[in-house]
Amino acid sequence: MADREVTQDGSSVAVDTTPRRDPHGLFSPAARALGRLVGRRAKWVTVVLAVVVAAAALALGGSAEATSTTATSLPASAEAARADVLRNQIPSGGNAPAIAVFSRPGALTAADRAAVTAAQRRVVAGDRSRQGPPPQYARDGSTGLLVIPLSADLTDDQTSTTVEQLRTTLRGDLPAGLQVNVTGGPAFSADVGKIFEGADVRLLLATAGVVALLLLLTYRSPWLWLVPLIVVAVGDQVASKAVAALSRVTDLRADGAVTGITSVLVFGAGTNYALLIIARYREELRRTQDRHEAMRAALRSASPAVLASSSTVILALLSLGLADDPFTQSLGYASAVGIAIALAFALLVLPAAMVLFGRRLFWPFVPRLGQAEPTHHGFWSRVGERVTRNPVKVGLASAAVLAVLACGGFGLRIGLTSTEQFLQKPEAVVGQEQLARAFPAGTSEPTVVLTRSDQVAAVTAAVQKVDGVASVRPAGSGGGITELDAVLSADPNSSRAFDIVRDVRTAASSVPGARALVGGADAEALDAQTTAARDYRVLTPVILAIVLAVLLLLLRSVVAAVLLVLTVMATYVASMGASWFAFDHWLDFPAMALSTPLLAFLFLVALGVDYNIFLTTRAREEASEGAAARPAIVRALAVTGGVITSAGILLASVFAVLGVLPLIQLAQVGTIVGFGVLLDTLLVRSVVVPALVSIIGERWWWPSHPGPHGTSEPEPAP
C-alpha cells in the first residue's frame, strides 16, 4: 500500500505505508522506548545529559588502583600460589632478586671484576637491604653476575622506577667494553611495564585514526564521520574511568593489557553499532519526511539487533568470571563494563546527536524522500542472487576453503617462555640469554622448595637426585619453614623446565612429614598453563551456550540458532589454523601465548555472531512481511551487505591496532580476531549463511515462522 506525500519542494511522491509486523519480540519494548529519546525536545535533553554525565565521569573517575608485581595470574589453590603465601612468612621471603649480568667478548679482565665489586658497593650504599651474596663468575670467565634482592611488595610503577634506577647505578664507572644487563623477575616486570608506558595514548590515537579514516571512506562526507567518532571516543573515555573506579573497590586489575584490550573493544563494538544505526536511519530518511520519525523507525528496526549483539558480548565477557586466571577475570569484567557503556552511547547518545543536524549531515549524498533504495539492486544484491542460485555448490566450495584454512593449525604449540613474549628484545631478555649461555639456565629465577625446617636434609637430598636440578641451597628460614632454592638446567618456562618442576614436586612430596610446596617462576608458569587449559575447557561451552541462548531468544528458531553457532565455530577454527600457519612459517613465533586461544575464541564467537545477527534479523523482518526464505535472505544481504562489510573491515583494523604494542600475545590476539572477522564478514556471512538458508528453505525459521499466520508466499524458482 502506498500514499502520496508532499516533499519540501512541493512535489508529490509515493511513500510505502504498509503496516509492518514486529518480528523482534523480546527486544521490541526497549526499541520503542529508545524512540522517545529522539523527539524534538527530548534529543536536546539526551545530549545535554550525556555531556554532563561524561564530564562528571572524566573529572571524578580518577586513576586505576596500583597493582603489586607479586600478584600472580593463578588461583589461590594452585601450589605455586600457596608456596608464595608460605614464603612470605619467612623474613627473607619477601624479596624478589634482580640479576645484574656483566659480560665482555672473550673473558672478563681483572679490572672488570674489580668494577663488578665496585658496582655492588654502589648498589648497597643506596640501600643496605640490597646486599646480596658475593659476585659469581662463569667457569669460562666470560660472565659475572650479582644477585640484588628487591622487595616483592612493590607496585608495578615502583618496580619500574627501582629497576631503572638500579640499571643507571650499575652502569656508572664501568670500564670500556664491559656490558651489564639487569634481568630476573623484577626486570621482566619493569620491561613489560615500559611497553605499556603511554600505551593508552598510543592505542587511543591509533584506534581513533583507523576509525576516522574508515568512517570517512564509508560515508564520503566531510563531517558525518565526526558524529559517531566523537560519541564513541567519549564513550571510550567514560569506560576507562569506570574501569579505573571499579579497580579501586574490587579485585579487578586494570593493567595496561586489560585497559588496552577494553579500549579496542569499545571502539570496535561502538563503531559497529553506530554504522548499523546510521545505515538504517539513512534508509528510513528515504521513506519518511520527518527526521525524528525516521530515527524512531530506524531504532525500532536496528536496536533489537544491536541489543541482541551487545547482550551476547556482555554475557560472554561476564562468563570470564568463571575463569581461574585473575587476568582473564579482570579482562572479562572490565570489557563487559566497556561494552555496556559503548552500547549506551550508541543507542542513547548517537541517535539524539544525529537528529540534531538533520539530513544536511549526509552531504553531499543527502538521502531524499521517495528516493529509491540503492542497495536493493547493488553489488550485495547480485552476490545474494548468485549464491542462492547454486547454494549447494557455493556452500561446498566455502566449506572446502574453511577446511583448508583450518589445516594450518596442525602442529599448534601453546606456551611462551619469559624470553619469547616480546616482539623486540628488551634488556631483561638480553641479560637472560647471556646468563643462560654462561650459567645453568635457571640461575636467574631458581625453583623454590618450601619445607618444614626439621626435614631440610631429607628434602634437599630428594630434590638433588632429580635429573635437571643443577644445585640446591638453603635461602632462608623462619617460623619453622625453610626455603630451598633449586637451580634448574633447563631454560625458564620451557617444557623441559616444566618436566623438572613436576619431578621436583614428586620428589619433595615423597618425604614424610615435610609438607613441601614447590613455587618460583617455573612452577608458576606450569600452574598458569594448567589454569589456562582448565579455563579453556570450562569457558568455551559456556560462551557457546550464551550465544545460542541469545540467538534463540532473538530469532525464535532452533535451526537458525544452531547453524549460526556452527558457522562462527567454523570461522574460529579456520582463523586459528590460518593464523598459526602465518605465525609458524612467516612470522617465526615460537608458540601461542597461554590465553590466546581462549581470548580469540571469546572475541570471534561473541563478536563474530554480531554480523549474522544483523543479517538474519533483517531477513526475519523481510519474512515477517511475507517474503519466502530465499528472497528474504537476498534482500537482507542486499541491504546490510555494505554496512556489515564496512563494520567488519573496521573491527578487524581496530584489532590490528593491538600490534602497536610489542607483545607477542597482543599481536596474536589482534591477528587471529582481525582475520577471523574478515573471514566471517566476507565469506561466512555473505556466502555460507545465504547458501544455508537457500538449501534449508522455510525450515530455517522452525519452529516459529515470522511470516503472516506462520506461512509465507511460495518461494520462486531459482
Disulfide bonds with the S-S distance in Angstrom:
none
